[in-house]
Amino acid sequence: MAPALGLFPFTYLNYSYVADRFVYLSCVGAGVVVAVLVARASERRPVWRPAAQGAAVLVVVAYGVLSFRQAGYWRTNLSFWTHAVARNPDAYPPNINLGNIYAAQGRSVEALPFYEKASSLQPRNTYALTAYLDALRGVRGPQAVADVCTAHIAGGYPNAYAAYLQRAVSYEALGRRADAIADYDRVLAQTRAGSSSWQQARQGRERLVRAAGQ
């Protein structure tokens, strides 16, 4: 168990401190020790042998049932991540992945709470914020997205440009051209020229300016 106890950092600890597979190898050694002890005890006291054999059969059957049950969680991505969220609801990967699965199936209502949770767990993660706001826009409309973005900005959201970009898109959908352009300008000022967010802001601003000139 020593390599997985967390005494030394490794990547998986960013997601969770526990995992079933951490005990796989150690169970092999422990199982061998128990088997040897039981075998030696049976040799010294043959009367114990039937009981030991019966116990061994029960252990194998019990672990077989548990293994069959555990395998069911791995049947699909949906069953796996649903189980992961149930076991570790405050972990980022299960929430974002379950949200992605529901979103891919067009089930935005079910995806929304998992995206919201993922975004709250990693507030600096702009991917999680964008996924959450895209789902929110599909469920409750652009005004709800604009309200959330405004609250994030007022609360000192660490990557404000992402909130400004999403609010600009929402303002554009609501017909608030001046507000949308102002937010696009903020994104252009806060992001690196040529980056994905910068490009989206530039294209959005140009689109609105062209529409205003027509």
C-alpha positions in Angstrom: 0.0 0.0 0.0 2.9 2.4 0.6 3.2 3.8 -3.0 -0.5 4.8 -2.9 -0.7 6.2 0.7 -0.2 9.8 -0.5 3.2 10.2 1.2 4.6 11.2 -2.1 2.5 13.2 -4.6 1.3 11.6 -7.9 -1.1 12.9 -10.5 -4.2 10.9 -9.5 -4.2 12.7 -6.1 -5.5 15.7 -8.0 -8.7 13.8 -8.5 -9.2 11.5 -5.5 -7.2 10.2 -2.5 -8.8 6.7 -2.8 -9.3 4.1 -5.5 -10.1 0.4 -5.5 -7.2 -0.5 -7.6 -4.7 0.8 -5.0 -5.2 -2.4 -3.0 -5.1 -4.9 -5.9 -1.4 -5.8 -5.5 -1.4 -5.7 -1.8 -4.4 -8.1 -1.7 -2.3 -10.7 -3.6 0.4 -10.7 -0.9 -2.1 -10.6 2.0 -4.1 -13.5 0.4 -0.9 -15.6 0.0 0.0 -15.0 3.7 -3.5 -16.0 4.9 -3.6 -19.1 2.7 -0.2 -20.3 4.0 -1.3 -19.7 7.6 -4.5 -21.6 7.1 -2.8 -24.5 5.3 -0.2 -24.9 8.1 -2.9 -24.7 10.8 -4.9 -27.4 8.9 -1.8 -29.6 8.7 -1.2 -29.4 12.5 -4.9 -29.9 13.3 -6.5 -32.0 10.5 -9.9 -31.7 12.2 -9.9 -28.0 11.1 -9.4 -28.9 7.4 -13.1 -29.3 6.4 -13.9 -26.0 8.1 -11.0 -24.3 6.4 -12.1 -25.7 3.0 -15.6 -24.6 3.5 -14.5 -21.1 4.5 -12.3 -20.9 1.4 -15.3 -21.7 -0.8 -17.4 -19.1 0.9 -14.7 -16.5 0.5 -14.3 -17.3 -3.2 -18.1 -17.2 -3.8 -18.4 -13.9 -1.8 -15.7 -12.2 -3.8 -17.1 -13.5 -7.0 -20.4 -11.9 -6.2 -18.7 -8.6 -5.3 -16.6 -8.7 -8.5 -19.7 -9.3 -10.6 -21.5 -6.4 -8.9 -18.4 -4.1 -9.3 -18.1 -5.1 -13.0 -21.6 -3.7 -13.5 -20.5 -0.2 -12.8 -18.1 -0.5 -15.7 -20.7 -1.6 -18.2 -21.1 1.9 -19.8 -19.6 5.3 -19.3 -22.9 6.5 -17.8 -23.0 3.7 -15.2 -19.3 4.2 -14.3 -19.5 8.0 -13.8 -22.8 7.8 -12.0 -21.3 5.4 -9.5 -18.2 7.6 -9.3 -20.3 10.7 -8.4 -22.2 8.7 -5.8 -19.0 7.5 -4.2 -17.1 10.9 -4.5 -19.6 13.7 -5.1 -17.0 16.4 -4.6 -14.5 15.2 -7.2 -14.2 17.2 -10.4 -13.7 14.4 -13.0 -17.0 12.5 -12.3 -19.1 15.6 -12.4 -17.6 17.0 -15.6 -17.7 13.7 -17.3 -21.2 12.9 -16.3 -22.3 16.3 -17.5 -20.5 15.6 -20.8 -22.3 12.3 -21.2 -25.8 13.8 -20.6 -25.0 16.8 -22.9 -23.9 14.5 -25.7 -27.2 12.7 -25.4 -29.1 16.0 -25.6 -30.1 15.8 -21.9 -29.1 19.3 -20.9 -31.4 19.4 -17.9 -29.7 16.4 -16.4 -26.2 17.7 -17.4 -26.7 21.1 -15.8 -26.3 20.3 -12.1 -23.1 18.3 -12.8 -21.6 21.0 -14.9 -22.5 23.6 -12.2 -20.9 21.4 -9.5 -17.7 20.9 -11.6 -17.4 24.6 -12.2 -17.8 25.3 -8.5 -15.1 22.7 -7.7 -12.6 24.3 -10.1 -13.5 28.0 -10.5 -10.4 28.7 -12.5 -11.3 26.0 -15.1 -12.8 27.9 -18.0 -13.8 24.7 -19.8 -16.1 23.8 -16.9 -17.6 27.3 -16.7 -18.3 27.3 -20.5 -19.9 23.8 -20.4 -22.0 24.9 -17.4 -23.2 28.1 -19.1 -23.8 26.4 -22.5 -26.1 23.9 -20.7 -27.7 26.7 -18.7 -28.4 28.7 -21.9 -30.1 25.7 -23.5 -32.3 25.1 -20.4 -33.1 28.6 -19.1 -32.1 30.9 -21.9 -29.5 33.7 -22.4 -30.8 35.9 -19.6 -30.0 33.3 -17.0 -26.5 33.0 -18.4 -26.0 36.8 -18.3 -27.2 36.8 -14.7 -24.7 34.1 -13.7 -21.9 35.8 -15.5 -22.7 39.1 -13.8 -22.6 37.4 -10.4 -19.3 35.7 -11.2 -17.7 39.0 -12.3 -19.0 40.8 -9.3 -17.7 38.1 -7.0 -14.1 38.3 -8.4 -14.2 35.3 -10.7 -10.5 34.5 -11.4 -10.8 34.2 -15.2 -13.2 37.1 -15.7 -12.7 37.1 -19.5 -14.5 33.8 -19.8 -17.5 35.3 -18.0 -17.4 38.4 -20.1 -17.3 36.3 -23.3 -20.3 34.3 -22.3 -22.2 37.4 -21.2 -21.4 39.0 -24.5 -22.9 36.1 -26.4 -26.0 36.2 -24.2 -26.4 40.0 -24.6 -26.1 39.5 -28.4 -28.8 36.9 -28.3 -31.0 39.3 -26.2 -30.5 42.1 -28.7 -28.4 44.2 -26.3 -25.8 45.2 -29.0 -24.0 47.9 -27.1 -23.6 45.8 -23.9 -22.4 42.9 -26.0 -19.8 45.0 -27.8 -18.6 46.4 -24.4 -18.1 42.9 -23.1 -16.4 41.7 -26.3 -14.0 44.7 -25.9 -13.2 43.6 -22.4 -12.4 40.1 -23.6 -10.1 41.5 -26.3 -8.3 43.6 -23.7 -7.8 40.7 -21.2 -6.8 37.9 -23.5 -3.8 37.2 -25.7 -4.2 38.2 -29.3 -4.9 35.1 -31.4 -6.1 33.0 -28.6 -9.4 31.1 -28.9 -11.3 33.6 -26.7 -9.7 36.6 -28.4 -10.8 35.2 -31.8 -14.4 34.6 -30.6 -14.6 38.1 -29.2 -13.1 39.7 -32.3 -15.6 37.8 -34.5 -18.5 38.7 -32.3 -17.6 42.4 -32.2 -17.1 42.5 -36.0 -20.5 40.7 -36.5 -22.3 43.3 -34.4 -20.6 46.3 -36.0 -21.4 45.0 -39.5 -25.0 44.5 -38.4 -25.2 48.0 -37.0 -23.9 49.4 -40.3 -26.4 47.7 -42.5 
